[in-house]
């Protein structure tokens, strides 16, 4: 059984130093995934569940190692037990955690429990090199399934812990994406860039942060927009009424909100929405979200947005862009193409900052919790220095959450606050109409 394998080119980006995937500073980035609940969790059950999760998923109990010749590997450690750190704290302590550098030398998976009166917050911390947002949410769901089973005396079965380390997603994609497809796509990108003038290049937000991230609330900022069940239902209905997906609807509203902070204040401006894309379904056979692995790629949708643009009109442009990206297989090709860039011009195209990025996890079932534990919210966070502003979207049960995330070294809270207000106004206008 595979107890060790070399890191792939994609994984080396996440395990590197000052390395980037496109415009994303991927090096050493953590994924924080967790839940806040009313009620106190049983610590011994939590420890048992964390052990079971690590035993179930071989990448969670793997460690990066370097051979004598400098080759880097992931090595499975079947004796690994994830650490659980327990402390008193609420929102301030959570923000301190997501702003703190992580030490991955002892393992790529651990957890924190923050206790704030009658509220508990369980946070799983995973190296982004081994997990994406979709598999992180799947892992959180498994945590609650196992916790509830133990709490009710019906513990779930455990598979054999001697499992193979899954192949990296870029190795798997090379089986279904040809070299000719990658070369052709790179040629297309270069040809498009050659015809683009400075005036037609997508705009990005003015950089008005403090330059160093010395914000008293933490360099990496987070604002939650939480919809209740009725608001979520209205937004989904509005998307359907206009023949749009929720993702395209949010993309249109976001581009209009970001346009409100761009100069000149009037007229149409080119903007770009980056979208995180899960490429599991591109494999043959498709890979389950329950497999812990980083399968995140990205696509971009372009639009010309006026200062008085209708979010629905822009949402249709986003939808058309997403349809083209699917037709051209942009998401699976991008991960392989990014490894074959050899000239500065193409590298600059890949590194260009989008106006806004959206990571939409999609709709997820509500968690199972035992008696005495009531779910309040889930949250996921993954940011790095210099990262473009991002919206992370997910629907748990019947409630949709949008997180506005940004690096205060680049973007001020004042500017991002105006964008958040404009975004909320756009969503409310859509639902009301």
C-alpha positions in Angstrom: 0.0 0.0 0.0 1.2 3.6 -0.8 2.7 4.9 2.4 4.7 7.6 0.7 4.6 9.5 -2.6 6.3 12.5 -4.2 4.6 15.9 -4.0 3.1 16.8 -7.4 3.9 20.2 -9.1 0.5 21.5 -7.8 1.2 20.4 -4.3 4.7 21.9 -4.3 3.0 25.2 -4.9 1.1 24.9 -1.6 4.1 23.4 0.2 6.6 26.0 -1.2 7.8 29.4 0.0 6.3 32.5 -1.5 4.7 30.4 -4.3 1.5 31.3 -6.0 -1.2 29.6 -8.0 -2.2 32.3 -10.5 -3.1 35.3 -8.3 -3.4 33.2 -5.1 -0.5 33.1 -2.6 -0.8 29.4 -2.0 2.4 28.7 0.1 1.6 27.2 3.5 -2.1 28.4 3.3 -4.4 26.8 6.0 -8.0 26.0 5.6 -10.1 26.7 8.7 -13.4 24.9 8.8 -15.7 24.7 11.8 -19.1 25.1 13.5 -20.4 27.2 16.4 -23.1 25.6 18.5 -25.2 26.3 21.6 -24.2 23.8 24.2 -20.9 22.3 25.5 -19.3 19.6 23.5 -17.9 16.4 25.2 -14.1 16.8 24.9 -13.3 13.1 25.1 -15.8 12.3 22.3 -14.2 15.1 20.2 -10.8 13.6 20.7 -12.1 10.2 19.7 -13.7 11.6 16.5 -10.6 13.5 15.5 -8.6 10.3 15.8 -11.3 8.5 13.6 -11.2 11.2 11.0 -7.4 10.9 10.7 -7.6 7.2 10.5 -10.3 7.4 7.8 -8.4 9.8 5.6 -4.7 9.0 4.9 -3.7 12.6 3.8 -4.9 13.9 7.2 -2.2 11.8 8.9 0.5 12.5 6.4 3.6 14.7 6.9 5.9 16.4 4.4 9.4 15.0 4.2 12.5 15.8 2.1 14.8 13.2 0.8 18.6 13.5 0.7 18.5 14.6 -2.9 15.9 17.3 -2.2 12.9 15.5 -3.5 9.8 16.3 -1.3 7.3 13.6 -0.3 4.1 13.1 1.6 4.6 10.2 4.1 1.7 8.5 5.8 2.0 8.3 9.6 -0.5 5.8 10.9 0.3 6.6 14.6 -0.6 10.3 14.1 -3.2 11.7 16.5 -4.5 15.2 15.7 -3.9 17.8 18.4 -7.0 19.4 20.1 -6.2 22.8 21.6 -8.9 24.1 24.1 -9.2 27.7 25.2 -11.8 30.3 26.3 -12.7 32.7 23.5 -15.2 34.1 21.0 -15.0 36.1 17.8 -11.8 38.0 18.8 -10.0 34.7 19.5 -11.3 33.2 16.3 -9.9 36.1 14.3 -6.6 35.8 16.1 -6.5 32.1 15.2 -7.1 32.6 11.5 -4.5 35.4 11.5 -1.8 33.3 13.2 0.9 31.5 11.2 0.5 27.7 11.4 3.3 25.2 12.1 2.9 22.2 9.9 6.0 20.3 11.0 4.1 18.0 13.4 1.2 17.3 11.0 -1.2 18.8 8.5 -4.4 18.4 10.5 -5.3 19.6 14.0 -8.2 21.3 15.8 -9.2 24.0 18.2 -12.1 24.3 20.6 -13.1 27.8 21.7 -15.5 28.1 24.6 -17.6 31.3 25.1 -20.2 30.9 27.8 -22.8 28.5 26.6 -21.3 28.5 23.1 -18.7 26.1 21.7 -16.7 26.6 18.5 -14.9 23.6 17.0 -12.4 24.5 14.3 -10.5 22.1 12.1 -7.3 23.3 10.7 -6.1 21.6 7.5 -3.1 22.4 5.1 -4.6 23.6 1.9 -2.1 21.4 0.0 -4.2 18.4 1.0 -7.7 19.7 1.1 -10.0 22.1 -0.7 -13.2 23.8 0.6 -15.6 21.1 -0.6 -13.7 18.2 1.0 -13.2 20.4 4.1 -17.0 20.8 4.4 -17.4 17.0 3.8 -15.0 16.4 6.7 -16.9 18.7 9.0 -20.1 16.8 8.1 -18.3 13.6 9.0 -17.2 15.1 12.3 -20.8 15.8 13.3 -22.1 12.4 12.1 -19.4 10.7 14.2 -19.9 13.0 17.2 -23.6 12.5 17.2 -23.2 8.7 16.8 -20.9 8.5 19.8 -23.1 10.8 21.9 -26.1 8.6 21.2 -24.3 5.3 21.7 -24.3 4.2 18.1 -20.7 4.7 17.0 -20.1 4.4 13.3 -17.9 1.7 11.8 -14.3 2.5 10.9 -12.6 1.4 7.7 -9.1 -0.2 7.6 -6.6 2.6 8.5 -4.0 1.1 6.1 -5.1 3.1 3.1 -3.3 4.4 0.1 -2.4 8.1 -0.2 -4.6 9.4 -3.0 -2.9 10.6 -6.2 -2.7 14.4 -6.6 -5.4 16.0 -8.7 -2.9 17.2 -11.3 -1.6 13.7 -11.8 -5.2 12.5 -12.3 -6.1 15.3 -14.6 -3.2 14.4 -16.9 -5.0 11.2 -17.6 -8.1 13.1 -19.1 -6.6 16.3 -20.4 -4.2 16.1 -23.4 -1.0 18.0 -24.0 -2.6 19.4 -27.2 -5.5 20.8 -25.2 -3.2 22.5 -22.7 -0.9 24.0 -25.5 -3.9 25.2 -27.4 -5.4 26.9 -24.4 -2.1 28.6 -23.6 -1.9 29.9 -27.2 -5.5 31.2 -26.9 -4.7 33.0 -23.7 -1.6 34.6 -25.2 -3.4 35.6 -28.4 -6.2 37.3 -26.3 -3.6 39.2 -24.2 -1.8 40.4 -27.3 -5.0 42.2 -28.5 -5.8 43.7 -25.1 -5.0 47.4 -24.5 -4.5 48.9 -21.1 -8.0 50.4 -21.3 -9.6 47.0 -22.0 -7.7 45.2 -19.2 -9.9 44.2 -16.2 -9.8 46.7 -13.4 -8.8 45.8 -9.8 -9.7 47.6 -6.6 -7.5 50.6 -5.6 -4.9 49.4 -3.0 -5.6 51.6 0.0 -4.6 49.3 2.9 -1.8 50.2 5.3 0.7 48.2 3.4 1.8 46.0 6.3 -1.4 44.5 7.7 -1.0 46.1 11.1 -4.7 46.1 11.8 -5.7 45.8 15.4 -8.4 43.3 14.5 -6.0 41.2 12.4 -4.5 41.5 8.9 -7.0 39.0 7.4 -10.5 40.4 7.7 -13.9 38.8 7.6 -17.5 40.1 7.3 -20.4 37.7 7.4 -23.6 38.2 5.5 -26.0 35.6 6.9 -29.4 35.1 5.3 -32.2 33.4 7.2 -34.4 30.7 5.7 -36.9 33.1 4.1 -34.2 35.4 2.6 -32.4 32.3 1.3 -35.6 31.0 -0.3 -36.3 34.4 -1.9 -32.8 34.7 -3.4 -33.0 31.2 -4.8 -36.4 32.0 -6.3 -35.1 35.2 -7.8 -32.3 33.4 -9.5 -34.7 30.8 -10.9 -37.1 33.4 -12.1 -34.3 35.0 -14.2 -33.0 31.7 -15.5 -29.8 32.0 -13.4 -27.9 29.9 -11.0 -27.4 31.4 -7.5 -23.6 31.5 -8.3 -24.2 33.7 -11.4 -26.7 35.9 -9.5 -24.1 36.5 -6.7 -21.4 37.1 -9.3 -23.5 39.8 -11.0 -24.3 41.5 -7.7 -20.6 41.4 -6.6 -19.3 42.9 -9.8 -21.8 45.8 -9.6 -20.8 46.3 -5.9 -17.1 46.3 -6.7 -17.7 48.6 -9.7 -19.0 51.2 -7.3 -15.4 51.7 -5.9 -13.7 51.9 -9.3 -12.6 55.1 -11.2 -13.8 56.7 -13.2 -17.1 56.9 -11.3 -19.2 56.9 -14.5 -19.2 54.8 -17.7 -18.5 51.2 -18.4 -15.4 49.5 -17.0 -14.0 46.0 -17.7 -14.1 43.7 -14.6 -13.2 40.1 -14.0 -14.8 37.7 -11.6 -12.6 34.7 -10.6 -14.4 31.6 -9.6 -13.0 28.6 -7.6 -13.9 25.5 -9.5 -13.9 21.9 -8.2 -12.5 19.6 -10.9 -13.4 16.2 -9.2 -16.2 15.7 -11.8 -13.7 15.9 -14.6 -12.0 12.7 -13.7 -13.1 9.3 -15.0 -14.6 8.0 -12.8 -15.5 11.2 -10.9 -13.9 11.6 -7.4 -16.2 11.9 -4.4 -16.1 15.1 -2.2 -15.6 12.7 0.7 -12.0 12.1 -0.5 -9.8 14.5 1.3 -7.7 16.1 -1.5 -7.1 19.5 -2.9 -9.1 19.6 -6.2 -9.6 23.3 -6.5 -9.0 25.1 -9.8 -10.3 28.4 -11.1 -12.0 30.1 -14.1 -12.7 33.7 -14.9 -15.7 35.5 -16.2 -15.4 39.0 -17.9 -18.0 41.8 -18.0 -18.3 45.4 -18.9 -20.1 47.1 -16.0 -21.5 50.6 -15.9 -21.9 52.7 -12.7 -25.7 52.2 -12.9 -25.7 48.6 -14.1 -28.5 46.2 -13.3 -27.1 43.2 -11.3 -29.3 40.8 -13.3 -27.9 41.9 -16.6 -24.3 41.4 -15.3 -25.3 38.1 -13.8 -26.3 36.9 -17.3 -22.9 37.9 -18.5 -21.3 35.9 -15.7 -23.6 32.9 -16.6 -22.5 33.2 -20.3 -18.8 33.3 -19.2 -19.3 30.2 -17.0 -20.9 28.3 -19.8 -18.0 29.1 -22.1 -15.5 28.0 -19.4 -17.3 24.7 -19.1 -17.4 24.2 -22.9 -13.6 24.9 -23.2 -12.8 22.8 -20.1 -11.0 25.8 -18.6 -10.9 24.6 -15.0 -9.1 21.3 -15.6 -6.8 22.7 -18.2 -5.8 25.7 -16.0 -4.1 23.5 -13.3 -1.9 21.8 -15.9 -1.3 24.9 -18.0 -0.1 26.8 -14.9 2.8 24.3 -14.7 3.9 24.9 -18.3 4.3 28.7 -18.3 7.8 29.6 -19.3 7.7 33.2 -20.5 7.2 36.4 -18.4 4.2 37.6 -20.5 2.2 34.5 -19.9 3.2 34.4 -16.3 1.9 38.0 -15.9 -1.4 37.0 -17.4 -1.8 34.1 -14.9 -0.8 36.4 -12.0 -3.2 39.2 -12.9 -5.5 40.1 -10.0 -9.3 39.7 -10.6 -11.6 42.4 -9.5 -13.2 39.9 -7.1 -13.0 36.1 -6.5 -15.9 33.9 -5.5 -15.6 30.5 -3.9 -19.1 28.9 -3.8 -19.2 25.6 -2.0 -22.8 25.1 -2.9 -25.7 23.7 -1.0 -25.0 21.3 1.9 -27.3 19.3 4.2 -27.9 20.5 7.8 -25.7 18.8 10.4 -26.9 16.0 12.7 -26.3 17.1 16.3 -27.3 15.3 19.5 -29.8 16.5 22.1 -28.5 19.6 23.9 -26.4 20.8 21.0 -28.0 23.4 18.6 -26.2 24.4 15.5 -25.6 28.2 15.0 -23.4 28.6 12.0 -20.5 27.1 10.0 -17.6 29.0 8.7 -14.6 28.4 6.5 -11.6 30.6 6.0 -8.5 30.5 3.8 -6.5 33.6 3.1 -2.9 34.5 2.3 -0.9 37.7 2.1 -1.8 39.8 -0.9 -4.7 37.7 -1.9 -7.5 39.3 -4.0 -10.7 40.2 -2.2 -12.9 37.1 -2.0 -16.5 36.1 -1.4 -16.9 32.6 0.1 -20.5 31.3 -0.2 -22.2 28.2 1.2 -25.7 27.1 2.1 -26.0 24.8 5.1 -29.6 23.4 5.4 -31.8 26.3 4.4 -29.5 29.3 5.3 -27.1 30.9 2.8 -23.9 32.6 4.1 -21.6 35.0 2.2 -18.3 35.8 3.8 -16.5 38.9 2.5 -12.8 38.3 3.0 -9.7 40.5 2.3 -6.2 41.4 3.3 -6.1 44.8 5.1 -2.6 45.3 4.0 -4.0 45.9 0.5 -7.6 46.9 1.0 -8.9 49.1 3.8 -11.9 48.2 6.0 -13.5 51.5 4.9 -13.4 50.6 1.2 -14.5 47.0 1.7 -17.3 48.2 4.0 -18.7 50.3 1.2 -18.5 47.3 -1.2 -20.3 45.1 1.3 -23.1 47.6 1.8 -23.4 48.0 -2.0 -23.5 44.2 -2.4 -26.2 43.8 0.3 -28.2 46.6 -1.4 -28.0 44.7 -4.7 -29.1 41.4 -3.2 -32.0 43.1 -1.4 -33.1 44.8 -4.6 -33.0 41.6 -6.5 -35.1 39.7 -3.9 -37.6 42.5 -3.6 -38.1 42.7 -7.3 
